[in-house]
Amino acid sequence: SDQLLSQAWDILGDRPGTTWIFGAKNFADRLEEARRLIAEALLKTPNYPKAHMYLGVYWQFIGDYQKALKCHRKAIELDNTYSSAYNNLGKTYAQMGNRKAAIENYKLALKHDKHFEYARYNLGAALLDGGDARGAIGELEKITQKLHCPAEVHFVLGCAYQIGGF
């Protein structure tokens, strides 16, 4: 299952999947291949939280947010400490425009993994989007203390400083 999911993630993460020859598949074909790999993983291990979460990410890409929510919730039901599932549940809520639910789930992701920098970034960006520049700064500054901090974090932090009047 992990090998299948790794191939699916290569596709969903926009990396060349191991099944692609000469980059000949278009994006829709690639997404369908990811869905097929995830479905195969779920057949092998139907109670694997990671597979349910990946299926949720697939549905996010497709734009079917209700199905994405269902998949992420299933992953959490199977492992209520699965921080990536909480983070992706938050991302789905953010895509749906429900900032409050997104923030709640980013916080749950961080409760279960305080070092989950992507969830911390998502939380900071959501706080800033909601007008809480100080809260965003508090979260984003924690990430900038890491050795390899992405430039995007510094950009959003700069925006938070500016909006917060710092």
C-alpha positions in Angstrom: 0.0 0.0 0.0 2.8 2.5 0.8 4.4 2.0 -2.6 1.1 2.6 -4.3 0.4 5.7 -2.2 3.9 6.9 -2.9 3.3 6.7 -6.6 -0.1 8.5 -6.1 1.6 11.2 -4.1 4.2 11.7 -6.8 1.3 12.5 -9.1 -0.8 14.6 -6.7 2.4 16.5 -5.6 3.1 17.3 -9.3 6.2 15.2 -9.4 6.8 12.8 -12.2 5.1 9.6 -11.3 6.9 6.3 -11.7 4.3 5.1 -14.3 4.8 8.0 -16.7 6.8 7.6 -19.9 8.1 10.7 -21.6 5.6 12.9 -19.7 2.9 11.9 -22.2 0.0 11.8 -19.9 -2.1 15.0 -19.4 -3.1 16.2 -16.0 -6.6 14.5 -16.0 -4.9 11.2 -16.9 -2.5 11.7 -14.1 -5.2 12.4 -11.5 -7.1 9.4 -12.7 -3.9 7.3 -12.3 -3.5 8.7 -8.7 -7.1 7.7 -8.0 -6.6 4.2 -9.3 -3.4 3.8 -7.2 -5.2 5.0 -4.1 -8.2 2.7 -4.7 -5.8 -0.2 -5.1 -4.1 0.7 -1.8 -7.5 0.8 -0.1 -8.4 -2.6 -1.5 -5.2 -4.0 0.1 -5.5 -2.1 3.3 -9.1 -0.7 3.8 -8.4 0.6 7.3 -5.2 2.5 6.4 -5.7 6.2 7.4 -3.1 7.4 5.0 -4.9 5.9 2.0 -8.2 7.6 3.1 -6.4 10.9 3.5 -4.8 10.6 0.1 -8.2 9.9 -1.4 -9.3 13.1 0.3 -6.5 15.0 -1.3 -7.5 13.6 -4.7 -11.1 14.8 -4.1 -9.7 18.3 -3.2 -7.9 18.4 -6.5 -11.1 17.4 -8.3 -13.1 20.1 -6.4 -15.5 17.7 -4.7 -15.0 19.1 -1.2 -17.8 17.1 0.5 -16.1 13.8 -0.6 -12.7 15.2 0.6 -14.2 16.0 4.0 -15.6 12.5 4.3 -12.2 10.9 3.4 -10.2 13.1 5.8 -12.7 12.4 8.6 -12.5 8.7 7.9 -8.7 8.9 8.2 -9.1 10.7 11.6 -11.7 8.2 12.7 -9.1 5.4 12.1 -6.3 7.4 13.8 -7.4 10.4 15.9 -3.8 11.6 16.2 -3.1 11.7 12.5 -1.9 15.3 12.1 -1.7 15.2 8.3 -5.4 14.3 8.1 -6.3 17.2 10.4 -4.2 19.5 8.3 -5.8 18.3 5.0 -9.2 18.6 6.6 -8.3 22.2 7.4 -7.2 22.8 3.9 -10.5 21.5 2.6 -12.4 23.7 4.9 -10.3 26.6 3.8 -11.0 25.8 0.1 -14.7 25.9 1.1 -14.4 29.3 2.7 -14.9 28.0 6.3 -11.9 29.7 8.0 -13.1 28.9 11.5 -13.2 25.1 10.8 -9.9 25.4 8.9 -8.2 27.1 11.9 -9.6 24.5 14.3 -8.2 21.6 12.3 -4.8 23.2 11.8 -4.6 23.6 15.6 -5.6 19.9 16.0 -2.8 19.0 13.6 -0.4 20.9 15.7 -1.7 19.4 18.9 -0.7 16.0 17.6 2.5 17.1 16.0 3.9 20.4 17.3 6.7 20.3 14.7 4.3 20.1 11.7 5.5 23.2 10.0 3.1 23.0 7.0 0.1 23.0 9.4 1.7 25.9 11.3 2.1 27.8 8.0 -1.5 27.0 7.1 -2.6 28.2 10.5 -0.6 31.4 10.2 -2.0 32.2 6.7 -5.6 31.5 7.9 -5.2 33.7 10.9 -3.8 36.5 8.7 -6.6 36.0 6.2 -9.0 36.5 9.1 -7.4 39.7 10.2 -5.4 38.3 13.1 -1.9 39.7 12.1 -0.5 39.2 15.6 -1.6 35.6 15.8 -0.2 35.0 12.3 3.1 36.5 13.2 3.3 34.3 16.3 2.9 31.1 14.2 5.0 32.2 11.2 7.9 33.4 13.3 8.2 29.9 14.8 8.7 28.5 11.4 11.4 31.0 10.5 13.6 29.7 13.3 14.1 26.5 11.3 17.2 26.0 9.3 15.4 25.6 6.0 12.5 27.9 6.0 10.7 28.3 2.6 10.7 31.8 1.1 6.9 31.7 1.0 6.8 31.7 4.8 8.9 34.9 4.9 6.7 36.5 2.3 3.5 35.8 4.3 5.3 36.9 7.5 6.2 40.2 5.8 2.6 40.7 4.9 1.6 40.0 8.5 4.1 42.6 9.7 2.8 45.1 7.3 -0.8 44.5 8.0 -0.1 44.5 11.8 1.7 47.8 11.5 5.1 46.5 12.4 
